């Protein structure tokens, strides 16, 4: 152990740490309160509880949290965390916890990254994290998005593939247990990390083992987390139903709102499905659903004159995009779909036609539909929540020259209306369960003739041009990610059948594609 730290109870603030020349050094850091601005791990346990166990498990965790708090402050930090682990994990499939850790938590963790801790952590060549949180919960984010080489966390017990709710091994990694885990991982003093970061006295035992150590002061209200553009890898895809990080108060409000919100969602869906389309716009406004229309759509195609319908090419935010397009136009517009539930098809106020993913059959089907009138299509093939556009399938570009780009944007304050892991039949209900959901429909200019396939452009040039046009309107970024990339990242399959080991696409974000 370095002599200058043997009897030390205080360390310098992290603001005094220089980062130059640390490319070959090893850093070890705590997570909550150090790498993350928040010191409480309750929101992340709450996300696992809700996404795997539903609202009743979230309620159980919320009721257990005061007990955890009392134990944390008056007995030991370890006892408090053990209560949270048991309340959130007991009886859950470990595979489902891993799925949430991979698909849901990174979005919330990345929005809480401490700027000073990240400045130092990212400057080192080898990055390690020691945390009281369960390894299964934090490792995917730390390794994939922060470039951590080693994660030392609390190991949870399991039986028959389900978590027991108890911990194993060294127990909860706090205090001396963190130091023991560090000694076991690195061996003698000569191999210890060059730099240690922590934020509380229970971090001192492992900090004293390292050559240098710095304290991260408690975050202030003015402290701004690291922005997305400074992360090594942006979170393009994420899953889960909750929009906001569930603090105890937010979790309580969510639990109380769900039965009210579900009844309100049923009323909104009934209004959209049963009322004539010209009246739906006003019914939605009366029920708290805001629809904003921008731009001027083309006139309705007249079948009697032999004019084929226009193909409305929409960005894809939720499965409700074609419905809100119809609301904006005041008339139902049929839509071709890639994958929606039977329930969603049943309650849909517009005609939906499933694509087979057979190029020849799908092309013929779309041509016939255009002969009957206007049609809506979302060529991304799946939704994306973040300000990115996925690669546009080029099939639509060769089927007609009557192309109208439509930039769709929406706002949800409590629940996401999309899912990759859950039952898609609940997507419209979750969207309409938001207190005041909003949709913005931007009609862009019809594609000029000289930019269509009829003028000699390839279908890929047309598709990419439409993608760039919509992205520019929304201030989004184009990518070449596909539907399969999304489902491999979030669900561990290609979006059609169950598959084996998940693979995550990388390096596909670009200025245009």
VOGU-3710 file (C-alpha; in Angstrom, 3 decimals, decimal comma):
1> xxxxxxxxxx> 0,000/0,000/0,000  1,464/3,455/-0,880  2,775/5,046/2,311  1,253/8,481/1,713  -2,267/7,005/1,863  -1,897/4,589/4,757  -3,379/6,931/7,358  -5,218/9,341/5,092  -8,900/10,106/5,524  -9,062/12,869/2,923
11> xxxxxxxxxx> -8,250/13,032/-0,784  -8,007/15,990/-3,155  -11,019/16,992/-5,244  -11,220/15,572/-8,743  -10,975/19,069/-10,214  -7,270/18,990/-9,281  -6,592/15,821/-11,271  -4,533/16,323/-14,418  -5,393/14,077/-17,365  -2,363/14,581/-19,591
21> xxxxxxxxxx> -0,248/11,474/-20,210  -2,594/8,912/-18,647  -3,083/6,850/-21,827  -1,114/3,936/-20,349  -2,563/4,164/-16,850  -5,367/2,233/-15,156  -8,265/3,963/-13,404  -10,811/2,455/-11,044  -13,997/4,282/-10,148  -17,174/3,906/-8,150
31> xxxxxxxxxx> -20,472/4,297/-10,067  -23,288/6,056/-8,148  -22,198/9,537/-7,107  -18,857/9,210/-8,885  -19,240/8,297/-12,554  -22,927/9,204/-12,236  -24,117/12,505/-10,792  -26,901/10,785/-8,834  -25,980/8,966/-5,632  -29,172/6,904/-5,447
41> xxxxxxxxxx> -29,500/3,640/-7,339  -33,266/3,430/-6,717  -34,254/4,706/-10,227  -32,324/1,912/-11,934  -33,746/-0,787/-9,676  -37,175/0,729/-10,367  -36,627/0,462/-14,135  -35,750/-3,228/-13,822  -38,713/-3,796/-11,504  -41,220/-2,159/-13,866
51> xxxxxxxxxx> -39,882/-3,482/-17,164  -39,637/-7,084/-15,952  -42,240/-7,327/-13,192  -44,739/-4,625/-14,145  -46,535/-2,086/-11,996  -47,062/-4,426/-9,025  -43,338/-5,143/-8,736  -42,650/-1,399/-8,974  -45,167/-0,837/-6,160  -43,466/-3,516/-4,044
61> xxxxxxxxxx> -40,086/-1,850/-4,572  -41,529/1,554/-3,715  -43,017/0,223/-0,470  -39,699/-1,403/0,410  -37,612/1,696/-0,295  -38,293/3,422/3,102  -37,030/0,279/4,839  -33,971/0,328/2,600  -33,398/3,986/3,465  -33,615/3,386/7,204
71> xxxxxxxxxx> -31,183/0,478/7,007  -28,854/2,469/4,735  -28,525/5,442/7,083  -28,840/3,778/10,500  -27,505/0,245/10,058  -25,249/-0,089/7,009  -25,091/0,805/3,333  -24,883/-2,893/2,534  -28,155/-3,721/4,308  -30,049/-0,948/2,481
81> xxxxxxxxxx> -28,826/-2,064/-0,934  -29,641/-5,692/-0,118  -33,288/-4,720/0,458  -33,450/-2,991/-2,935  -31,890/-6,008/-4,644  -34,359/-8,393/-3,035  -37,410/-6,220/-3,750  -36,440/-5,660/-7,391  -34,927/-9,023/-8,359  -36,439/-11,853/-6,286
91> xxxxxxxxxx> -38,085/-14,408/-8,572  -37,200/-12,685/-11,831  -35,612/-14,535/-14,728  -31,937/-13,593/-14,902  -32,194/-13,501/-18,698  -34,904/-10,821/-18,459  -32,794/-8,734/-16,076  -29,928/-8,985/-18,558  -32,260/-7,921/-21,366  -33,352/-4,783/-19,494
101> xxxxxxxxxx> -29,728/-4,010/-18,602  -28,810/-4,144/-22,277  -31,857/-2,474/-23,837  -33,269/-0,054/-21,242  -30,736/1,099/-18,656  -28,012/2,548/-20,957  -30,332/5,381/-22,045  -30,824/6,488/-18,438  -27,253/5,887/-17,302  -25,846/7,882/-20,221
111> xxxxxxxxxx> -28,015/10,864/-19,302  -26,513/11,008/-15,806  -22,769/10,903/-16,507  -20,649/13,178/-14,284  -18,547/15,549/-16,460  -15,514/15,752/-14,149  -15,422/12,034/-13,428  -15,804/11,255/-17,129  -13,008/13,701/-17,985  -10,590/11,712/-15,847
121> xxxxxxxxxx> -12,041/8,250/-16,471  -11,960/8,620/-20,264  -8,356/9,879/-20,228  -7,002/6,560/-18,952  -6,073/3,650/-21,188  -7,562/0,921/-18,975  -10,857/1,619/-17,242  -12,300/-0,327/-14,320  -15,406/0,131/-12,179  -16,153/-1,219/-8,694
131> xxxxxxxxxx> -19,738/-0,805/-7,531  -22,274/-1,983/-4,977  -24,816/-2,398/-7,779  -25,366/-5,885/-9,247  -22,918/-6,650/-12,046  -25,747/-8,015/-14,198  -27,411/-4,594/-14,081  -24,491/-2,278/-14,850  -21,984/-4,241/-16,922  -23,611/-3,842/-20,387
141> xxxxxxxxxx> -23,625/-0,038/-20,131  -20,159/0,284/-18,622  -18,451/-1,998/-21,124  -20,336/-1,127/-24,294  -20,865/2,614/-23,874  -18,049/3,755/-21,525  -15,350/1,354/-22,681  -14,808/-0,247/-19,256  -12,396/-3,186/-19,343  -13,332/-4,634/-15,952
151> xxxxxxxxxx> -16,489/-4,367/-13,823  -16,411/-5,504/-10,191  -19,956/-5,519/-8,844  -22,254/-7,344/-6,484  -23,069/-10,852/-7,693  -26,671/-11,995/-7,281  -27,724/-15,518/-6,441  -29,882/-17,544/-8,821  -31,660/-20,880/-8,920  -33,163/-22,482/-12,005
161> xxxxxxxxxx> -32,465/-19,387/-14,061  -34,272/-17,061/-11,641  -32,770/-14,568/-9,203  -33,181/-15,470/-5,540  -32,996/-11,849/-4,414  -29,939/-12,609/-2,273  -26,299/-11,882/-3,026  -23,431/-14,296/-3,121  -19,646/-14,272/-2,898  -18,323/-11,278/-0,967
171> xxxxxxxxxx> -21,840/-9,885/-0,533  -22,674/-6,305/-1,436  -19,496/-4,533/-2,561  -19,226/-1,616/-0,136  -16,414/-0,539/2,167  -13,857/-3,274/2,807  -15,606/-5,595/0,354  -14,657/-3,242/-2,480  -11,039/-3,310/-1,322  -11,088/-7,117/-1,145
181> xxxxxxxxxx> -12,542/-7,340/-4,650  -9,818/-5,004/-5,897  -7,049/-7,046/-4,250  -8,427/-10,241/-5,727  -8,633/-8,736/-9,217  -5,242/-6,979/-9,282  -3,104/-8,927/-6,819  -0,137/-7,169/-5,185  0,457/-3,433/-4,710  2,595/-3,180/-7,838
191> xxxxxxxxxx> -0,338/-4,160/-10,030  -2,873/-1,834/-8,411  -4,607/0,820/-10,550  -2,753/4,098/-10,942  -5,812/6,187/-10,178  -8,923/5,794/-8,003  -12,129/7,842/-7,972  -14,758/7,794/-5,233  -17,352/10,004/-3,578  -17,886/8,807/0,010
201> xxxxxxxxxx> -16,059/7,397/3,042  -17,045/3,821/2,245  -14,940/4,195/-0,929  -11,795/5,040/1,044  -10,622/1,420/1,600  -10,146/0,711/-2,111  -8,983/4,256/-2,884  -6,117/3,866/-0,404  -4,820/0,883/-2,358  -4,130/2,960/-5,480
211> xxxxxxxxxx> -1,250/5,267/-6,333  -3,450/8,368/-6,678  -6,987/8,987/-5,474  -9,498/11,810/-5,917  -12,896/12,588/-4,428  -15,863/13,549/-6,581  -17,884/16,162/-4,620  -21,687/15,824/-4,474  -23,338/17,095/-7,646  -24,974/20,514/-7,466
221> xxxxxxxxxx> -28,175/21,596/-9,177  -26,111/23,606/-11,650  -23,985/20,638/-12,726  -24,849/19,519/-16,246  -24,315/15,832/-17,131  -22,113/14,901/-20,086  -23,837/15,652/-23,381  -24,588/12,848/-25,820  -22,082/14,063/-28,409  -19,201/13,529/-25,953
231> xxxxxxxxxx> -19,962/9,872/-25,306  -17,787/7,250/-27,042  -20,935/5,711/-28,505  -24,387/7,334/-28,766  -27,486/5,492/-27,593  -29,372/5,153/-30,884  -31,643/2,292/-29,828  -33,300/1,799/-26,472  -36,385/0,033/-25,175  -38,675/0,160/-22,166
241> xxxxxxxxxx> -41,936/1,932/-21,521  -40,924/4,707/-19,098  -39,858/8,060/-20,521  -38,565/9,625/-17,294  -36,103/8,256/-14,771  -38,336/6,881/-11,970  -37,406/8,640/-8,754  -39,593/7,578/-5,796  -41,981/10,488/-6,453  -42,125/9,826/-10,203
251> xxxxxxxxxx> -42,674/6,127/-9,556  -45,564/6,897/-7,196  -47,184/9,255/-9,737  -46,783/6,634/-12,466  -48,416/3,919/-10,348  -51,357/6,171/-9,477  -51,766/7,342/-13,089  -51,757/3,938/-14,845  -55,421/2,955/-14,126  -56,604/6,482/-15,004
261> xxxxxxxxxx> -54,384/6,608/-18,073  -55,581/3,229/-19,332  -59,232/4,313/-19,212  -58,317/7,573/-20,947  -56,381/5,623/-23,609  -59,409/3,412/-24,275  -61,572/6,511/-24,723  -59,068/8,126/-27,093  -58,691/4,932/-29,142  -62,471/4,544/-29,345
271> xxxxxxxxxx> -62,820/8,137/-30,575  -60,205/7,556/-33,275  -61,717/4,256/-34,384  -65,440/5,099/-34,317  -65,705/8,748/-35,346  -65,527/9,915/-38,973  -61,959/10,922/-39,785  -62,763/14,662/-40,285  -64,005/14,764/-36,673  -61,118/12,833/-35,108
281> xxxxxxxxxx> -58,828/15,886/-35,107  -61,288/17,816/-32,917  -62,073/14,809/-30,724  -58,375/14,320/-30,048  -57,954/17,962/-29,061  -60,927/17,671/-26,683  -59,325/14,567/-25,130  -55,889/16,162/-24,672  -54,136/14,771/-27,765  -52,374/17,582/-29,618
291> xxxxxxxxxx> -51,998/17,345/-33,412  -49,951/20,006/-35,209  -50,080/20,182/-39,002  -47,435/21,976/-41,056  -47,018/22,300/-44,802  -49,550/21,766/-47,576  -50,449/18,247/-48,697  -51,221/17,533/-52,370  -54,876/17,319/-53,460  -56,627/13,984/-53,330
301> xxxxxxxxxx> -56,028/11,746/-56,337  -59,020/11,439/-58,670  -59,384/7,836/-59,744  -61,900/8,792/-62,460  -59,204/10,679/-64,391  -56,790/7,753/-64,281  -54,495/9,547/-61,811  -52,651/7,222/-59,461  -52,458/8,010/-55,784  -49,630/9,773/-54,018
311> xxxxxxxxxx> -47,273/7,741/-51,858  -46,772/9,506/-48,508  -43,260/8,548/-47,333  -43,202/8,985/-43,544  -40,492/8,889/-40,927  -41,370/6,215/-38,374  -41,848/7,168/-34,721  -44,713/4,868/-33,629  -47,177/2,545/-35,366  -49,663/5,443/-35,162
321> xxxxxxxxxx> -47,830/7,484/-37,821  -50,281/6,599/-40,661  -53,257/7,276/-38,382  -52,057/10,766/-37,504  -51,282/11,321/-41,172  -54,943/10,492/-41,872  -56,048/12,809/-39,060  -53,998/15,630/-40,596  -55,511/14,988/-44,047  -59,039/14,560/-42,702
331> xxxxxxxxxx> -59,511/11,284/-44,575  -58,343/7,697/-44,022  -55,136/6,796/-45,857  -54,351/3,067/-46,187  -50,922/2,028/-44,950  -48,595/-0,848/-45,701  -47,055/-2,313/-42,583  -44,109/-4,552/-41,788  -45,124/-5,979/-38,431  -48,082/-4,977/-36,259
341> xxxxxxxxxx> -50,144/-6,993/-33,821  -53,567/-8,369/-34,696  -55,070/-6,202/-31,948  -53,589/-3,059/-33,487  -54,990/-4,056/-36,876  -58,425/-4,708/-35,351  -58,725/-1,298/-33,654  -57,101/0,657/-36,489  -59,397/3,269/-38,112  -57,532/2,907/-41,411
351> xxxxxxxxxx> -56,898/-0,016/-43,738  -53,578/-1,769/-43,097  -51,916/-4,159/-45,533  -49,095/-6,418/-44,383  -45,955/-6,613/-46,471  -44,536/-10,101/-47,004  -40,883/-8,997/-47,294  -40,863/-10,687/-50,689  -39,749/-7,875/-52,977  -41,728/-8,931/-56,069
361> xxxxxxxxxx> -44,978/-9,603/-54,223  -44,728/-6,433/-52,141  -44,037/-4,275/-55,200  -47,074/-5,646/-57,013  -49,257/-5,151/-53,949  -48,195/-1,509/-53,516  -48,776/-0,737/-57,210  -52,333/-2,066/-56,972  -53,008/-0,020/-53,847  -51,710/3,147/-55,550
371> xxxxxxxxxx> -54,080/2,542/-58,450  -56,925/2,779/-55,931  -55,705/6,033/-54,318  -53,222/7,536/-51,873  -51,064/5,300/-49,683  -48,754/5,696/-46,662  -45,469/3,872/-46,109  -42,699/4,049/-43,494  -39,584/2,822/-45,355  -37,438/2,608/-42,205
381> xxxxxxxxxx> -39,336/-0,582/-41,414  -39,204/0,011/-37,664  -39,361/2,884/-35,219  -36,524/4,883/-33,684  -37,005/7,023/-30,577  -33,874/9,129/-30,803  -33,231/11,960/-33,324  -31,967/9,569/-35,989  -33,440/8,177/-39,184  -32,765/4,548/-40,021
391> xxxxxxxxxx> -31,922/3,428/-43,536  -34,807/3,828/-45,967  -35,722/0,727/-47,951  -35,501/1,737/-51,606  -38,484/-0,318/-52,773  -40,925/2,609/-52,641  -38,798/4,767/-54,940  -39,275/2,580/-58,017  -43,046/2,120/-57,699  -44,273/5,675/-58,342
401> xxxxxxxxxx> -43,072/9,184/-59,086  -45,804/10,720/-56,921  -43,701/10,840/-53,736  -44,594/13,133/-50,829  -42,117/13,119/-47,912  -43,760/13,540/-44,495  -41,673/14,365/-41,434  -43,378/12,885/-38,366  -42,437/13,920/-34,836  -44,112/13,224/-31,516
411> xxxxxxxxxx> -43,891/13,929/-27,804  -44,538/11,565/-24,897  -44,038/12,597/-21,273  -44,635/9,380/-19,340  -44,754/6,274/-21,556  -43,121/5,252/-24,827  -45,545/4,025/-27,466  -43,099/1,529/-28,990  -41,412/-1,675/-27,876  -38,934/-4,203/-29,245
421> xxxxxxxxxx> -39,112/-6,693/-26,370  -42,710/-6,449/-25,191  -46,134/-7,086/-26,701  -46,697/-4,662/-29,569  -50,457/-4,843/-29,076  -50,052/-2,471/-26,121  -48,166/0,170/-28,131  -51,176/2,366/-29,009  -52,501/2,083/-25,448  -49,199/3,218/-23,941
431> xxxxxxxxxx> -48,986/6,152/-26,345  -52,497/7,321/-25,498  -51,898/6,735/-21,754  -49,640/9,788/-21,734  -51,385/12,751/-20,080  -51,057/14,946/-23,176  -49,357/13,171/-26,087  -48,582/15,211/-29,188  -47,933/14,555/-32,862  -46,502/16,912/-35,452
441> xxxxxxxxxx> -47,155/16,155/-39,124  -44,910/18,079/-41,548  -45,918/17,810/-45,214  -42,891/18,513/-47,413  -42,911/19,382/-51,092  -43,650/16,599/-53,546  -40,478/15,172/-55,036  -39,592/17,011/-58,283  -39,753/14,906/-61,450  -36,022/15,324/-62,112
451> xxxxxxxxxx> -35,238/13,598/-58,777  -37,353/10,504/-59,417  -36,523/7,165/-61,005  -38,438/8,258/-64,128  -35,760/10,912/-64,677  -32,947/8,343/-64,511  -32,170/8,390/-60,771  -31,536/5,030/-59,132  -33,955/3,891/-56,442  -31,178/4,197/-53,879
461> xxxxxxxxxx> -30,471/7,817/-54,838  -34,158/8,636/-54,512  -34,505/6,859/-51,149  -31,412/8,553/-49,751  -32,569/11,954/-50,974  -35,952/11,536/-49,286  -34,227/10,393/-46,087  -31,949/13,448/-46,096  -34,862/15,778/-46,796  -36,886/14,494/-43,857
471> xxxxxxxxxx> -33,823/14,472/-41,584  -33,056/18,099/-42,451  -36,625/19,137/-41,619  -36,533/17,416/-38,233  -32,859/18,234/-37,468  -32,243/14,487/-37,202  -29,172/12,555/-38,265  -29,191/9,963/-41,036  -27,876/6,467/-40,345  -27,587/3,219/-42,260
481> xxxxxxxxxx> -28,909/1,179/-39,332  -31,660/-1,267/-40,288  -34,526/-3,023/-38,568  -32,303/-6,042/-37,920  -29,660/-3,856/-36,267  -32,279/-2,506/-33,866  -33,640/-5,894/-32,885  -30,195/-7,447/-32,470  -29,271/-4,583/-30,153  -32,450/-4,614/-28,068
491> xxxxxxxxxx> -33,979/-8,078/-28,222  -31,165/-10,384/-29,292  -32,908/-11,463/-32,505  -33,415/-10,183/-36,043  -36,953/-9,030/-35,418  -38,616/-12,014/-37,063  -37,573/-15,174/-35,226  -35,758/-15,930/-31,993  -32,025/-16,141/-32,498  -28,851/-16,723/-30,590
501> xxxxxxxxxx> -26,230/-14,367/-29,296  -27,072/-10,675/-29,812  -24,799/-8,585/-31,936  -24,700/-4,820/-31,925  -24,133/-2,866/-35,079  -21,556/-0,109/-34,848  -20,143/2,706/-36,900  -23,235/3,339/-38,993  -24,001/6,931/-38,112  -23,143/9,361/-40,862
511> xxx> -24,021/12,719/-42,263  -26,104/11,013/-44,945  -26,366/7,610/-46,485
//
